[in-house]
Amino acid sequence: MARCFGNRFSRRSMLQAGVAGGLGLTLPQLLMLRDARADQKHYDFLEPKALSLIHVFLPGGMAHQESFDPKPYSPLEYRGEMGVIKTNTGEVVCEAMPQLAQRADKFAVIRSMTHGEAAHERGTHNMFTGYKPSPALLYPSFGSVISHEYGPRNNLPPYVCIPNAPNEFAGSGYLSSSFGPFALGDDPRNPNFKVRDLDLAGDVDADRFLRRKAALSAINGRFGQIVAADNVSAMDTFYERAYSLLDSPQARAAFDISKEDDKLRDAYGRNEAGQRLLMARRLVEAGVRLVTLTYGGWDHHDNITAAVKGQMPPLDQALATLLDDLSSRGLLDSTLVMVSSEFGRTPKINATSGRDHWPKVFSVMLSGGGIKGGMIYGSSDATATEPEVDPVGPADLATTVYQLLGIVADKELMAPGDRPIEIVDGGKVIQELLV
């Protein structure tokens, strides 16, 4: 299992040590005090503004031009066929996003995201970890880092994927696999939706369940003494978390989307985007720390106008409803919502009326959880070819997200071989985005 590797003593730490010495604490006592404080998991004691994160990932590479960064004054071969709509803050977005346009005061858009990876897998790695891909090391995802730093809350898994882990980079990387995601295994839009393995088997009553649990605990305890391996401890952790779910009616109820009011389910949309986002809201409200979900396929090499007109309206409706729903429940201030993709699309429309991969500039949406609403950060140039002002790399985005969650991004975790690795290397907090 991974363990924390402390940062260098800061000036503040040295001053605290001096005060402690004046009070008569010995060095061993001081170190015990330091270790006890480190166990509080906040490391450098950042005060989190966001208690949960909903990460909406749009796989394939959503076109920034047909979403958050249209270019209405560029030539037709650059701007494409779709028009724009004015937001309630006076900006413009693609005409396919009318509901989000009326809620632009609730979210910020980064229009200057950039990296150098034009392959889907490598771009996805960047956006899930904040790191460039490395042949030597697989880095942990946002969800696994948050799971490592904070652990479960309210008997719920700290990190949940809807409906399944979206890619290989959404996992625990070099951390123990016990920090991997809990996957629903079914899509909430299905009429008979049921979370995989959340209920006891039909022939197992409560007493039999308790006997099985005690027997397994005894076996695992003995086996763990003989074999010290990550997959053994990880499996034990997974069983314990599964037992917590089975033992807690409140935790199980969080996954029961049928308890939602029919009118609200209709408002989100009885479709893939709507029901996944509604489930995400249920889970963060109940105590899940990070929910990752995917929607659609945005690799529009052909006929991008028809593709966006088909896929964007359900997402527009669901995201707008999510922002309203979180706000009405008093959860938006404590829930960070991030909408991202692995990269953008080429500035020019191609020969098949689509756009190809383009990592040089694209857009990310952020809302709630300490984010300043109604803001555009950075910009692309006139043809959406590259950043013009304030470029933002994956490390900067990750560092900002971790800051909002109360995690110090340059904290060092232990990779295999007792190798200290920073959660994020070299990113900066985008202060202008923060409330």
N, C-alpha and C positions, 0 to 999 in steps of 0.2 A: 504494500500500500504506500502511496506517495505520502510524503511528510513535508512540513513547511521548513524552509530554510530562511532564517531571519535576515532582515536587512542590516546594513551597517548601522551602528549607533548614530543617531542624529544628534544635532546640537541640543535639541530639546531633551533627548534621553540623557545626555551628559549632565544637563542642568538638574534634571530630576534625580539623577544619581547623587549629585552634590547635596541636594536637599535631604535625600534619604540618609546620607552619611551623617549629616548634621543632627538627624533624629536618632542616631545610634544604631541603625540597621547594619548588620554585617554584610559582607559581600555575598555569602551564600543566601542570606535572607533576601537581599536585593534581587539576586538572580531568580529565586523562587517567586518573588513578586512579579518580576518581568515575565516569567513563564506563565504564571497564572493569568496575567493580562493578555498575553498572546493567545491563550486558549479561548478568549472571547471572540475570536475569529475576525475581528475588524482590523487586525494587524496594526495599522497606523491610526486607528480610531477615527476613520472617516465617518461622518454622519450620513447614512444613505438617504437620498431623496426618493428613490424608488424602492419599493419592497418586492416588486415582481416585474417581470419582463415578458411581454408577448412579442415574439419574433415571427413576423409573417414573411416567409421567404418565397419569392416568385422564381422558380427554377427555369433556366433556359436563357435568361438575359432579357429583362424587360426594357423596351426602348424608352429612353428618357424623352425623346422627341414626341412620342405618342402617350406621354403620361404627365410628368411633373415639369418638363422643360421644353415646351414647344417653341418653335422658331417661326412665328407667323410672317416675319418680314424677310426671311431668306428665300432664295429661289425654290421653285416647286420641287426640283429633284432633291433638295435638302429637307424642306419642311414637310413633304408628304402631302397626302390628300385630306387629312383630318384638320378640322378647324379648332378654334380655342374658345374657352369660356372664361369670363372674368370671375375671380373669387371675391369673397366678402372682405378681403383685405386689399383689393385693387390689383392683384397680380393676375396672371393667366395660367391656366392648365389646359390639358387636352379636353375637347368637347365631350369625350366619353366619361368624364368624371364630374358631372354636375352636382352630385350630392356632397362629395368632398369639397368642391369649390365653395359651397356655402358653409363649410366648417373650417376653412383655412386658418381662422383665428385660433383653432385648437391644436394646430400642428406646425412643425417646421420642416423645411425641405433643404437638404444639402444638394446643391446643383453642381458640385465640383468634386464628387468622388472620383478617384483615379487609382489605377494600378496597371501593371504591365502584363497581366496574364490573360491571354485570349482563348485559352482552352477551358471548357466548362469545369472540369475537375479542379484545375489549379485556381481559377477564379473563385469557385465555391469554397475551397480551402481558405483563401484570403478572407472571405466575408464571414466565415464561421469561427475563425480563430484569431484574426488580426495579424497573422504571420504569412510570409511567403512560404510556399511548399518547400520541404527539405527532404532529400533522399535518405537522410540519416535519422529523422525524428518526425513522428506524427504528433502534432500539437493538439491539446484539448480544446473542445468547443466552448462557447460561452456557457452553455448549460452545464457542462461537466465541471468547469471552474467554479461556477456558482454553487453547484452541489458540493464540491470539495470544501469551499469556504464556509458555507452556511448549514448544509445538511437539511433534513426534513423539517417540515413545520405542520402542525395539526395532523400528524400521522399520514401525511400525503407525500408522495415522491417529490423531491425538490425540482426535478427536471422531467417534463413530460413532452412527448412528441405526438402530434395528431396528423394522420392516424398511425404512422410509423416513422422511424428515424429516416429523414429525407435523403441522406447520403452518408458516405463513410466518414465524412469530416464532422458530422454532428455528434460524434462519440467522445470518449474520454481520452483519446490520444495516449500520451505517455503516463497519464494518471492511472490509478487502479480502475479496472473495468466496473467496479462497484459504483463509480460516479457516472456511469452511462445513463442514458435516458430510459424512462418507463414509456413504452409504446402502447397505445390503445388497442392496436390490432384490428380495428374496425373503423369505418367512417361514420361520424355522427349524423350524416345526412340519410343513412340507410334507415328505412322504416322500423326494422327490428334490431337497431343498433344495440350492441352489447360489448362491453369491454372484456377483452380476452382474460380469462383466468381470474376474474374478480369475485366469482361466487364459488362456494363449496360444491363439490361434485354431488350429484343427486343422492348417492348412497352414504354420504358422510354427514352425520349429525354433529352437534357442538361438542359432545363428549369425545367422540371418535377423533374429531379434529384436534382437540387438546392432547389426546394420547399420542397422535402422530407428531404433533409439534414437539412434545417432550422427548420422544424417541429420536427424532431427527437432531434435536439439540445435543443429546448425549453422543450420538454418532459423530456429529460435526466437531464436537469438542475433542474427542479422541483422535479423529482424523487430522484435525488442525495441529495437534501436537506432533504428529508424525511427518506431515507434508506441509511445508511453508511455501505456499504458492499463491500468486495473485488470484488465479481462477477459483481457488478454494475459498479464500476470504471473501471474494466478490460474490460467489454463490451464496455464502452464508448471509452476506449483507442483503442480497436480493430476497432471500427467504424471509429475513426479519422484516423487511419493508412490506413484503407481501402479507405477512401475518398481521402487521399493523393495519393494513387496509381491510383485511378480512375481519379483524377484531373490532373495527370502528364503523358503526353504521353511518356516522356523519361523513367519514372519508369516502365510503362507497357511494353515498348520496351525491357527492360532488360530481361524479361521473354520470349521473342519471339525467340526461338532457330532457327526458320526458317530463320532468318536474317543472320545466319552464312554461310560462304562459303561452298559449298558442298564438296570440297576437304579437308577442315579442319574437317568437320563432319566425313568424311571417315577415316581421319587420327586418330581421337579419337576412331573410331569404331561405327558402327550403331547398337549398342547393349546396354544393361543395363549399363554396366560400362562406356562405352565411352560417351554416351549422358548425363548421370548424371554428369560426371566430366566436360564435356563441359558446361553444364548449370551452374555448380558451378563457373567456370571461368567467364562466362558472368555476374553472379550476383556480385562477388567480384569486378570485373572491374567497375560495375555500382555504387557500394557503399555499398552493404551488408557487414556487419561486420563478421558474421560467417555463413557458410553454412555447415550443417551436411548431409551427404548422406551415404547410405548403399549400399553394393553390395554383392550378393550371399548368400550362407549359408555354413559355414565352420565347421560344427559339424560332422567331418568325423570319425565316429566310425567304419565304414566299408570301405574297398577298397579305401584307401586314395590316392594311386597313380593315379588311374583313375580319382578320383574326382578333384585332384589338376590339372592334365593335362587338364581337361575340363574347370575349372573355372579360373585358373591363367592367361592364355594367354590374354583374353580380359582386365583384370586388368593391366597386364604388359604393354600392348599397350597404354591403356588410361592414366595411370599414367606417362609413359614416354612422351607421347604427351603433357600432362598437364604441365610438367616441362619445356619442350621446348617452349610451347605456352606462359606461364607466363614469361619466360626469354626473349623471342623475343619482348614482349610488355612492357618490363621494369617493370613488376609487381612482379617478384619472390622475389626481395629484401624486398618488403612490404607485401607479402602474405605468411603466414605460412601454410604449408601443413602437416597434421598429419594423418598417417595411423595406426590404432590401432584395437585391438580385445579384448574381455573380458578376455581371458587367452590363454595359449598355449595348446599343446597336450603332452600326456605321452611319456617318453623317449623310451619305448619299443613298437614295433608294437604288436597289440593284436591278438587274435585268429581269428578275422574276417578281418585281413589285414588292420586295421585302428588304430587310436590312440584315447585315451579317454581324459577327461578333465585334465588339468595340470596347476595350477596357480603359481607354484613355480618359474618358469622362462619362459619368452617369449620375443618377440621382438616388437618394435615400430619404425616406420620410421618417420623422421622429415625432412622438407626441407624448404628453403627460410626464409623470415621474421626474419633474425638475427641468423639463424642456420649455423654452420660451415659445409660446404659440404665435402664429401669424408672422413667422420669420422665414426669409430665404437667406441661406448662408452660402457664400461663394457663387460663382457663375461660370457657365461655359461661354465659349466665344460665339460669334454670330451664326455659325453653322453647326454648333454642338459638336465640334471636333476635338477640343481639348479645354482644360480649365483656363479661364481668363483671370479669375480672381480667387485667391484663397483655396488652393487645392487641398483635398483631404484624402489621406491614404487609409487603408484598412486599420493600421495601427492607431491612427488618430481616432477613428470611429470607435474602435474597441476600448481605448483608454477612456474616452468620454463616457461610454456606456458603463464601464466598470466604476468610474468615479461616481456616477449617479446611483449605482447600486451599493456604494460604500466599500468598494474593493480597491486597494492600491494596485495599480496596474503593473508597477515595477517590482512588486513583491516576487520573491524567488521561490519556486516550487522545485521539488526534487524529481528529476528524470532518472531513468535507469542508470546504474553506475554511480549513484550519489552525485549526479551532475546538476548544479543549480541552474534553473532556467527561469527567466522573468515571465510573468503571465503575459505581458506585452513588452516588446523591446522597441523603445524609441518613440512611442506615440506621444502626442500632446493632447491635453484636454482642450476642447473647443469651447472656451469660456463664453464666447458670444452667444452660444446656443442655450446657456443655462439661465434659469430664473435667478 
